[in-house]
Each structure stands twice: as structure tokens, then as C-alpha cells.
Amino acid sequence: MTSLLPALREMSGRTDSPEAVRFDGHSLTYDELSGAAAAVAHRIAGRGRVAVWATPTPRTVVAVVAALLAGVPAVPLNPRTGGRELAHILADSTPSAVLAGADDVLPGAFDGVERLDVNPSVRARATGFAEPAGDAPALVVYTSGTTGPPKGAVLPRRAVAASLDALEDAWGWTAEDVLVHALPLFHVHGLVLGILGPLRRGGSVRHLGRFSPEGVAAELLSGGTMLFGVPTMYHRLAGALDGPDPGRLAEALAGARLLVSGSAALPVHDHERIAAATGRRVVERYGMTETLMNTGVRADGAPRAGTVGPPLAGVELRLVEEDGTVLRDPESIGEIQVRGPNLFSGYLNRPDATAAAFTEDGFFRTGDMATIDPDGYVRIVGRKATDLIKSGGYKIGAGEIENALLEHPGVREAAVTGEPDPDLGERIVAWVVPDDPASPPGEAELAEHVAGLLAPHKRPRVVRLLDVLPRNELGKIMKRSLGV
């Protein structure tokens, strides 16, 4: 297997080494990043796993690249993780050290864990490091823990390389691309795609530190070619485009080569608002912590709101019934199962959970429900546990009802769940943030609106008004917080 980050090796020591990363004005060239990572790698070589206090700074990039260089698995940690969850992750992953910035204040859960400060100004020669085997673990990324304590997904080097190379093929990703984003660096989206993706290609990344439409516009207008974001970010961009002076932002988005949304479904309403203002379509992709990237709308393909594109190169994808039978009619709703080089090795210290996650023929059970268009584009309708509603004998996906609700002018945000009903089995519940809290749309009005767009059996039977929908840091609606 070739190096996981070939560009870093090839450009190290070059006097014309281009910029690799930039965070709010603080940048590192490839040569500087290579030297800083090597200095840390020499300190951790031969150790077991290392934790990385994943702040949105160049130090996090140096720490993760150092671990990859030394062949030591990195465990990126969310600095906002609560004490109980952090203690669980540290007890489960047993890091030999934590890599952090000198000015980072670490919580008491790290008592007893050796601390190694990362200073990008301290550098060494990146020599003497052998490339580990492809199945060697690169990262241990912890799941969100929505159904129990977070589990550590062990991501091997070959999975990271396979996913990034598949995206290179799908998106025409090259060393000329300059990626702009403001995603957290403890997750697959922000760290693997948003940092390791550009570094594998030999391109550069500009991290905003904190998301803002103004920051996006400034970076795209000064050379950025790609934008990665989550639906919450694109919703804010759409809102800014609807504002009194959208010219600079509209110009910036129109000039980008690729606008990509991920980590949750982007509502069709926001797709259309951005396209109308800029003439550009946002493309979506679909992945998970355990699988990295599974599907993606190609740069040379047809963007289609509500879809996440076809499977990426090397990925096998199928839909199955509840009993595991493979669906012969892919336009019916079924659970997504995937197989390919992009899959994780298993859950750390959880052989039971690992075994349960895979079928006998090696497919991973994603728990996501979808249909497949005749041309192979996948349409995700939601999670099996929270977004598949069985009402009156029908299987109904929450996502299409949410999109329909968002087309009503009185709805700002919407989430749909099911709750037990003695007659229907489950009834559809709409959780709505009204555009005007003083004059919210009525239950009958919204039910009629959805029935007219979709079908009568898909109308909400109950409407509950909220001031805001609960979301996590990646913009996903936390439906379990709604009482699901």
C-alpha cells in the first residue's frame, strides 16, 4: 500500500512547498507541517493509542498527522464532551498519552494520562518511519452514543485511503483544490474528509474556526474552490442569500467548483433557495463513522435534491427487508447494507457489537432506510429506529414529510417522528418551529398541506410547536430528545 498521505512525503523539504492548512490566518506549508508532525511522531513512536484534544487549530492537524506518520492510532476527542462520556472514552481506549496545545485546559478525566504538548514551531526530519500495513488502525472515532455508551470505531488505514480516493474519482479532487470548511475535527466529516482529504491530494484547506456566511464568502472569493458543510450551515447560507445584500455571498458560492453537504439530509427547500440565488446546486454524499463514505453525487453528475448519489467506486450497496431478504424492487423502502474497502475493522473492545453489525456475507448493517432511483441514485428516508414510521399498513419515511412541511411558508424548521396509536399502529407527529411564533400554522392546515403534496396517509396526525429543534454539533436533529 502507498503512503496514506503521499503528498506530505513528496512535498517535505521543498523550498516551494505550498500551503497545507490555514486556520484563521495561522498557516502551515507542507514542509512546516511535515517537520512539526515529525517532531511529535518521534516522541510517540512505538506507543499504543494516543488521544488528540481536537480543537479547531493547526495543533490538531499536527497531532493527527504525527500519529499517522508514527503508525500510532489516534483517538480524536471532542473538547466539549461531558465528564461522564469523556471518562468512558478514556477508560475504553486507554490512550498512552494525550496530545494537546500548551494552552489547552484539560479536564480532570485526564488525571493519570501523560500529556504531550504540540508546538507547530518545533520541527524535525520526517525520516525513519515505515508505512504500516493497510489493515493497521489509523483512527479510533467514537460514535455519538444515541443508543448507549459511545463505541470506538476502529478505522484502518486502507479504509481512509479507499474513501478519499473514491471521492477523488467522484469529485475530480486535485492538488489545485482549496477546501473551505468550519467543521469540527473530532469527526469523520471534518477530520478525514476535511483535513486528510486535501492532504492526500496535495491541495490545501482553509478552516474558518467558527462558521459564518461572511467567512465563507471571504475564503471562496480569495481562492477557495470547494465548500464542505452540514445542513445547519447551508440553512444559514440560504438565509443570508435571502437577506438585503446577498451579492458578495452569492458571487462566492456561484464561483466555487463544488458545494458539498453531509452528515444529515439537506432539506429540499434549502437546496432550491441556494440554487435560485447562485445558479449552483449543492451535492450530497452519504457516510457513517463505521463506513466512511458510501455514496456521493459526482461532480460531473446530475445534482438532484433529496438524493445522495450512487455508490462510490468499490462500494457495494443493497437494500434489505426486515427479515434480511434483499429487495428486488429497490424503489421500495429497505435498510441500507454496504460492503467494501471503506469499512471499519470493528468496535474497540466490543466483539459482540462488531459481530452483530455485520451479516454473514460481510455487509455492514447501517440502520439507515432508503430507496434507490432507477438510475442508481440513493434516497435516504431516515434511521430505522427513529425515521421509519409504520402507520395504517404503510411504511413511511420521515424525511419526505419533513421536506413537505418545510415548503409551507409558516414553517421554519420541522422534524417528524412516530408514536404509538391503537388504531394505526403509529401516528405521524410533526414537531414544528413556526416562522412566526405569534401566528403559527394550525394542525389541520399543515395536515392538508402535506396530504396535498404527498398522500393522505402521510399527513401528520399531531403537530407540536417548539421554539427550536434539538441538534448536535453536526446539525443532526436529536429525535430522541423529542421523546422518541
C-alpha positions as CSV (number, residue, x, y, z in Angstrom):
1,M,0.0,0.0,0.0
2,T,1.2,3.5,-0.8
3,S,1.6,6.1,1.9
4,L,-1.6,7.3,3.5
5,L,-0.5,10.9,2.9
6,P,1.8,10.7,-0.1
7,A,1.6,14.5,-0.8
8,L,3.1,15.2,2.6
9,R,6.1,13.0,1.9
10,E,6.6,14.3,-1.6
11,M,6.5,17.9,-0.7
12,S,8.5,17.7,2.5
13,G,11.7,19.7,2.2
14,R,10.8,21.6,-1.0
15,T,11.6,25.2,-0.9
16,D,8.4,26.0,-2.9
17,S,6.3,23.9,-0.5
18,P,2.7,25.2,-0.9
19,E,0.3,26.0,1.9
20,A,-1.2,22.8,3.5
21,V,-3.6,24.2,6.2
22,R,-4.7,27.6,7.4
23,F,-6.7,28.4,10.5
24,D,-7.9,31.9,11.0
25,G,-4.7,33.4,9.5
26,H,-2.4,30.8,11.0
27,S,-1.0,28.6,8.3
28,L,1.5,25.8,7.8
29,T,3.2,24.9,4.5
30,Y,3.6,21.2,3.6
31,D,7.2,21.4,4.7
32,E,6.3,23.1,8.0
33,L,3.6,20.5,8.7
34,S,5.9,17.6,7.8
35,G,8.6,18.9,10.2
36,A,6.1,19.7,13.1
37,A,4.4,16.3,12.7
38,A,7.8,14.5,12.6
39,A,8.9,16.2,15.9
40,V,5.8,14.8,17.6
41,A,5.9,11.4,15.8
42,H,9.4,10.8,17.2
43,R,8.0,11.3,20.7
44,I,5.1,8.9,20.3
45,A,6.7,6.2,18.0
46,G,6.2,2.7,19.5
47,R,3.4,3.7,21.8
48,G,-0.2,2.5,21.9
49,R,-3.1,4.7,21.0
50,V,-2.8,8.4,21.6
51,A,-5.7,10.8,22.4
52,V,-5.9,14.1,20.5
53,W,-7.6,17.1,22.1
54,A,-9.3,18.1,18.8
55,T,-9.6,21.9,18.8
56,P,-10.1,23.7,15.5
57,T,-6.4,24.7,15.3
58,P,-3.2,23.7,13.4
59,R,-2.1,21.8,16.5
60,T,-4.8,19.2,15.9
61,V,-3.7,18.6,12.3
62,V,-0.1,18.3,13.5
63,A,-1.1,15.8,16.2
64,V,-3.1,13.6,13.9
65,V,-0.6,13.6,11.1
66,A,2.1,12.8,13.6
67,A,0.2,9.7,14.8
68,L,-0.3,8.6,11.2
69,L,3.4,9.2,10.5
70,A,4.4,7.1,13.6
71,G,1.9,4.4,12.9
72,V,0.1,5.0,16.2
73,P,-3.7,5.0,16.2
74,A,-5.2,8.5,17.1
75,V,-8.3,8.9,19.1
76,P,-9.8,12.4,18.3
77,L,-11.7,13.8,21.2
78,N,-14.4,16.5,21.2
79,P,-13.3,19.2,23.7
80,R,-17.0,19.8,24.6
81,T,-17.6,16.2,25.6
82,G,-19.2,15.9,29.1
83,G,-17.3,14.4,32.0
84,R,-19.1,11.0,32.2
85,E,-18.8,10.4,28.5
86,L,-15.1,11.5,28.3
87,A,-14.3,9.2,31.2
88,H,-15.9,6.3,29.4
89,I,-14.0,7.0,26.2
90,L,-10.7,7.3,28.0
91,A,-11.3,4.1,30.0
92,D,-12.3,2.3,26.8
93,S,-9.5,3.5,24.6
94,T,-6.7,3.6,27.3
95,P,-4.5,6.1,25.5
96,S,-0.8,6.1,26.3
97,A,-0.8,9.9,26.1
98,V,-2.9,12.9,25.2
99,L,-1.7,15.4,22.5
100,A,-2.8,18.9,23.2
101,G,-1.8,22.6,22.8
102,A,0.2,24.1,25.6
103,D,-2.6,26.5,26.5
104,D,-5.4,23.9,26.4
105,V,-7.0,23.3,29.7
106,L,-7.8,19.6,30.1
107,P,-10.5,18.3,32.4
108,G,-9.8,16.1,35.4
109,A,-10.7,12.9,33.4
110,F,-7.1,13.1,32.1
111,D,-5.5,12.8,35.5
112,G,-3.0,9.9,35.2
113,V,-2.8,10.3,31.4
114,E,0.6,11.6,30.2
115,R,0.3,14.9,28.4
116,L,2.4,15.8,25.4
117,D,2.2,19.4,24.2
118,V,2.1,20.0,20.5
119,N,4.0,23.0,19.2
120,P,3.9,23.5,15.4
121,S,7.1,25.7,15.6
122,V,9.2,22.7,16.8
123,R,10.3,20.6,13.9
124,A,12.3,17.6,13.0
125,R,13.1,15.5,9.9
126,A,10.4,13.1,8.8
127,T,12.7,10.1,8.4
128,G,12.8,6.6,9.9
129,F,9.1,6.0,9.8
130,A,7.9,2.9,7.9
131,E,4.5,2.8,6.4
132,P,2.3,0.4,8.3
133,A,0.1,-2.3,6.6
134,G,-3.2,-1.2,5.2
135,D,-5.2,-3.0,7.9
136,A,-3.3,-1.2,10.7
137,P,-5.6,1.1,12.6
138,A,-5.3,4.8,11.7
139,L,-8.1,6.3,13.9
140,V,-10.5,5.3,16.6
141,V,-13.5,7.5,16.3
142,Y,-16.3,7.3,18.8
143,T,-19.9,7.1,17.8
144,S,-22.5,9.6,19.1
145,G,-23.8,7.1,21.7
146,T,-27.5,7.6,20.9
147,T,-28.4,4.0,21.9
148,G,-25.9,3.6,24.7
149,P,-22.3,4.5,25.6
150,P,-20.3,5.6,22.6
151,K,-18.4,2.8,20.8
152,G,-15.0,3.3,19.3
153,A,-15.0,2.5,15.6
154,V,-11.5,1.4,14.5
155,L,-10.8,2.8,11.1
156,P,-7.9,1.1,9.3
157,R,-5.5,3.0,7.0
158,R,-6.9,1.2,3.9
159,A,-10.4,2.4,4.7
160,V,-9.3,6.1,4.9
161,A,-7.3,5.8,1.7
162,A,-10.1,4.0,-0.1
163,S,-12.8,6.5,0.8
164,L,-10.6,9.5,-0.1
165,D,-9.5,8.0,-3.4
166,A,-13.2,7.2,-4.3
167,L,-14.0,10.9,-3.6
168,E,-11.1,11.9,-5.8
169,D,-12.7,9.9,-8.6
170,A,-16.2,11.2,-7.9
171,W,-15.4,14.9,-7.4
172,G,-12.4,15.3,-9.6
173,W,-10.5,16.3,-6.5
174,T,-6.9,17.6,-7.3
175,A,-3.9,19.3,-5.8
176,E,-5.3,22.6,-7.3
177,D,-8.4,22.5,-5.0
178,V,-8.6,24.7,-1.9
179,L,-11.2,23.4,0.5
180,V,-13.1,25.8,2.8
181,H,-14.9,24.5,5.9
182,A,-15.7,25.1,9.6
183,L,-16.4,21.5,10.7
184,P,-15.3,20.0,14.0
185,L,-12.1,17.9,13.8
186,F,-13.1,15.0,16.1
187,H,-15.5,13.5,13.4
188,V,-15.1,11.8,10.1
189,H,-16.6,14.7,8.1
190,G,-14.3,17.4,9.4
191,L,-11.1,15.4,10.1
192,V,-11.0,12.6,7.5
193,L,-12.7,14.4,4.6
194,G,-12.0,17.9,5.6
195,I,-8.3,17.6,6.6
196,L,-6.9,14.3,5.4
197,G,-8.7,14.6,2.1
198,P,-6.8,17.8,1.0
199,L,-3.5,16.4,2.4
200,R,-3.8,13.2,0.5
201,R,-4.4,15.1,-2.7
202,G,-1.7,17.7,-2.2
203,G,-4.2,20.6,-2.0
204,S,-4.9,22.9,0.9
205,V,-7.6,23.5,3.4
206,R,-8.8,26.8,5.0
207,H,-10.6,26.2,8.3
208,L,-12.8,29.1,9.4
209,G,-12.5,28.2,13.1
210,R,-16.1,29.4,13.5
211,F,-18.7,29.2,10.8
212,S,-20.1,32.4,9.3
213,P,-21.5,33.3,5.9
214,E,-19.1,36.2,5.8
215,G,-16.1,33.9,6.4
216,V,-17.3,31.5,3.7
217,A,-17.6,34.3,1.2
218,A,-14.2,35.8,2.1
219,E,-12.3,32.4,1.6
220,L,-14.2,31.4,-1.5
221,L,-13.6,34.7,-3.1
222,S,-9.9,34.6,-2.3
223,G,-9.1,31.3,-4.0
224,G,-11.3,28.6,-2.3
225,T,-12.7,26.1,-4.8
226,M,-14.7,23.7,-2.6
227,L,-17.0,24.1,0.4
228,F,-17.9,21.4,2.9
229,G,-20.8,21.9,5.3
230,V,-23.6,20.4,7.2
231,P,-27.3,21.3,6.7
232,T,-27.4,23.8,9.5
233,M,-24.6,25.8,7.8
234,Y,-26.3,25.7,4.4
235,H,-29.5,26.8,6.0
236,R,-27.7,29.8,7.4
237,L,-26.2,30.5,3.9
238,A,-29.6,30.2,2.3
239,G,-31.0,32.7,4.9
240,A,-28.1,35.1,4.2
241,L,-28.8,34.8,0.5
242,D,-32.4,35.9,1.2
243,G,-31.1,38.9,3.1
244,P,-30.9,42.6,2.0
245,D,-27.4,42.3,0.5
246,P,-26.6,38.8,-0.8
247,G,-24.3,39.9,-3.6
248,R,-20.9,39.0,-2.2
249,L,-22.0,35.6,-0.8
250,A,-23.9,34.8,-4.0
251,E,-20.9,35.5,-6.1
252,A,-18.7,33.4,-3.8
253,L,-20.9,30.4,-3.9
254,A,-21.5,30.7,-7.6
255,G,-17.8,30.7,-8.2
256,A,-17.0,27.6,-6.2
257,R,-16.3,24.4,-8.1
258,L,-18.1,22.2,-5.6
259,L,-20.6,22.8,-2.8
260,V,-20.9,19.6,-0.6
261,S,-23.3,18.9,2.2
262,G,-23.2,15.9,4.5
263,S,-23.7,14.4,8.0
264,A,-27.5,14.8,7.7
265,A,-30.1,15.4,4.9
266,L,-30.2,18.9,3.4
267,P,-33.9,19.9,3.1
268,V,-35.1,20.4,-0.4
269,H,-36.3,23.9,0.5
270,D,-32.7,25.0,1.2
271,H,-31.4,23.3,-2.0
272,E,-33.8,25.3,-4.0
273,R,-33.1,28.6,-2.2
274,I,-29.4,28.3,-2.8
275,A,-29.8,27.2,-6.4
276,A,-32.2,30.1,-7.2
277,A,-29.7,32.7,-5.7
278,T,-26.5,31.4,-7.1
279,G,-27.2,29.1,-10.1
280,R,-25.2,26.4,-8.3
281,R,-26.5,23.1,-6.9
282,V,-25.3,21.7,-3.6
283,V,-24.3,18.0,-3.9
284,E,-24.8,15.5,-1.1
285,R,-22.9,12.4,0.0
286,Y,-23.7,9.7,2.5
287,G,-21.3,8.1,5.0
288,M,-21.1,6.9,8.6
289,T,-18.3,6.7,11.2
290,E,-18.2,2.9,10.6
291,T,-18.2,3.0,6.8
292,L,-16.6,6.4,6.0
293,M,-18.1,7.3,2.6
294,N,-20.6,5.1,0.8
295,T,-22.3,7.3,-1.9
296,G,-21.9,10.7,-3.5
297,V,-23.3,12.8,-6.2
298,R,-20.5,13.1,-8.8
299,A,-19.1,16.5,-9.9
300,D,-19.9,15.5,-13.5
301,G,-23.2,14.0,-12.5
302,A,-26.7,15.4,-12.2
303,P,-27.4,17.1,-8.8
304,R,-30.7,16.1,-7.6
305,A,-32.2,17.5,-4.3
306,G,-33.1,14.8,-1.9
307,T,-30.6,12.2,-3.1
308,V,-27.0,11.3,-2.0
309,G,-25.9,9.9,-5.4
310,P,-24.9,6.4,-6.5
311,P,-22.4,4.2,-4.6
312,L,-18.8,5.3,-4.8
313,A,-16.2,3.2,-6.5
314,G,-15.5,0.0,-4.7
315,V,-18.7,0.2,-2.5
316,E,-21.4,-2.5,-2.8
317,L,-24.8,-1.3,-1.6
318,R,-28.1,-3.2,-1.3
319,L,-31.4,-2.7,0.4
320,V,-33.0,-5.4,2.6
321,E,-36.3,-6.2,4.1
322,E,-36.7,-6.5,7.9
323,D,-36.0,-10.3,7.7
324,G,-32.8,-9.7,5.8
325,T,-34.2,-10.6,2.3
326,V,-32.6,-8.5,-0.4
327,L,-35.2,-6.2,-2.0
328,R,-35.9,-6.9,-5.6
329,D,-37.7,-3.6,-6.1
330,P,-35.1,-1.0,-5.0
331,E,-37.8,1.7,-5.2
332,S,-39.3,0.2,-2.1
333,I,-38.0,1.2,1.3
334,G,-35.3,-1.0,2.8
335,E,-32.3,-0.9,5.1
336,I,-29.0,0.0,3.5
337,Q,-26.3,-2.5,3.8
338,V,-22.8,-1.9,2.4
339,R,-19.6,-3.8,1.8
340,G,-16.2,-2.7,0.6
341,P,-12.7,-1.5,1.5
342,N,-14.2,1.6,3.2
343,L,-15.5,-0.3,6.2
344,F,-14.1,-0.1,9.7
345,S,-12.4,-3.1,11.3
346,G,-14.8,-3.3,14.3
347,Y,-15.7,-1.7,17.5
348,L,-12.9,-1.4,20.1
349,N,-13.3,-4.0,22.9
350,R,-16.8,-4.9,21.6
351,P,-16.6,-8.2,19.6
352,D,-20.3,-8.8,20.3
353,A,-21.4,-5.4,18.8
354,T,-19.0,-6.0,15.9
355,A,-20.5,-9.4,15.1
356,A,-24.0,-8.0,15.3
357,A,-23.2,-5.2,12.9
358,F,-22.2,-7.5,10.0
359,T,-24.1,-10.0,8.0
360,E,-22.7,-13.5,7.3
361,D,-21.6,-12.4,3.9
362,G,-19.7,-9.3,5.2
363,F,-22.2,-6.5,4.7
364,F,-22.5,-3.8,7.3
365,R,-26.0,-3.1,8.7
366,T,-26.2,0.7,8.6
367,G,-29.6,1.1,10.2
368,D,-30.5,3.7,7.6
369,M,-33.6,3.3,5.4
370,A,-33.6,4.3,1.7
371,T,-35.0,3.8,-1.7
372,I,-33.0,3.7,-5.0
373,D,-34.0,5.5,-8.1
374,P,-33.9,3.7,-11.4
375,D,-30.5,5.3,-12.3
376,G,-28.9,4.2,-9.0
377,Y,-29.3,7.4,-7.0
378,V,-29.9,6.6,-3.3
379,R,-32.7,8.4,-1.4
380,I,-32.3,8.1,2.3
381,V,-35.6,8.3,4.2
382,G,-34.0,8.2,7.7
383,R,-32.9,5.9,10.5
384,K,-34.6,2.6,11.0
385,A,-35.0,3.3,14.7
386,T,-36.4,6.8,14.5
387,D,-37.4,7.7,11.0
388,L,-39.3,4.7,9.6
389,I,-43.0,5.1,10.6
390,K,-45.4,2.2,10.2
391,S,-48.8,3.7,10.0
392,G,-52.0,2.1,8.8
393,G,-50.1,-0.7,7.0
394,Y,-47.8,1.7,5.2
395,K,-44.0,2.2,5.6
396,I,-43.4,5.9,5.6
397,G,-40.1,7.8,5.7
398,A,-40.0,10.8,7.9
399,G,-37.7,12.7,5.6
400,E,-40.2,13.3,2.8
401,I,-42.8,14.6,5.2
402,E,-40.2,17.0,6.7
403,N,-39.4,18.3,3.3
404,A,-43.1,18.8,2.6
405,L,-43.6,20.7,5.8
406,L,-40.7,23.0,5.0
407,E,-42.4,24.1,1.9
408,H,-45.2,25.7,4.0
409,P,-44.4,29.4,4.4
410,G,-45.3,29.3,8.1
411,V,-42.7,26.6,8.9
412,R,-39.1,27.5,9.7
413,E,-37.9,24.0,10.9
414,A,-39.6,20.6,11.1
415,A,-39.0,17.1,12.4
416,V,-41.2,14.1,12.0
417,T,-41.5,11.1,14.3
418,G,-43.9,8.3,15.0
419,E,-45.7,7.5,18.3
420,P,-47.9,4.5,19.2
421,D,-51.5,4.6,18.0
422,P,-54.1,2.0,19.0
423,D,-55.7,2.1,15.5
424,L,-52.9,2.9,13.1
425,G,-50.0,1.2,14.9
426,E,-48.1,4.5,14.8
427,R,-49.3,8.0,14.1
428,I,-47.3,10.7,12.4
429,V,-46.2,13.5,14.7
430,A,-44.8,16.8,13.3
431,W,-42.5,18.9,15.5
432,V,-42.6,22.4,14.1
433,V,-40.7,25.6,14.7
434,P,-43.0,28.3,13.2
435,D,-41.7,31.1,11.2
436,D,-43.9,33.5,13.2
437,P,-44.3,32.2,16.8
438,A,-47.2,34.6,17.3
439,S,-49.2,33.2,14.4
440,P,-48.2,29.5,13.9
441,P,-49.9,27.4,11.2
442,G,-52.7,25.1,12.6
443,E,-52.7,21.3,12.8
444,A,-55.4,21.0,10.1
445,E,-53.7,23.4,7.8
446,L,-50.4,21.5,8.0
447,A,-52.1,18.1,7.6
448,E,-53.9,19.4,4.5
449,H,-50.7,20.9,3.1
450,V,-48.8,17.6,3.4
451,A,-51.7,15.5,2.1
452,G,-51.9,17.7,-1.0
453,L,-48.2,17.3,-1.7
454,L,-47.7,13.7,-0.9
455,A,-50.6,11.4,0.0
456,P,-53.4,11.5,2.6
457,H,-51.8,8.6,4.7
458,K,-48.6,10.7,5.1
459,R,-50.3,13.7,6.8
460,P,-49.3,14.4,10.4
461,R,-52.0,13.5,12.9
462,V,-50.4,15.6,15.7
463,V,-48.5,18.9,15.5
464,R,-46.3,20.1,18.3
465,L,-44.8,23.5,18.3
466,L,-41.3,24.2,19.5
467,D,-39.0,27.3,19.8
468,V,-36.1,25.3,18.4
469,L,-35.2,21.8,17.4
470,P,-32.6,19.9,19.4
471,R,-29.5,19.4,17.2
472,N,-26.0,18.1,17.8
473,E,-22.8,19.8,16.7
474,L,-23.0,18.4,13.2
475,G,-26.5,19.7,12.7
476,K,-28.4,16.4,13.1
477,I,-31.7,16.6,14.8
478,M,-31.6,14.6,18.0
479,K,-35.0,13.0,17.7
480,R,-34.6,11.0,20.9
481,S,-34.7,14.4,22.7
482,L,-38.2,14.8,21.3
483,G,-39.3,11.8,23.2
484,V,-38.9,9.2,20.5
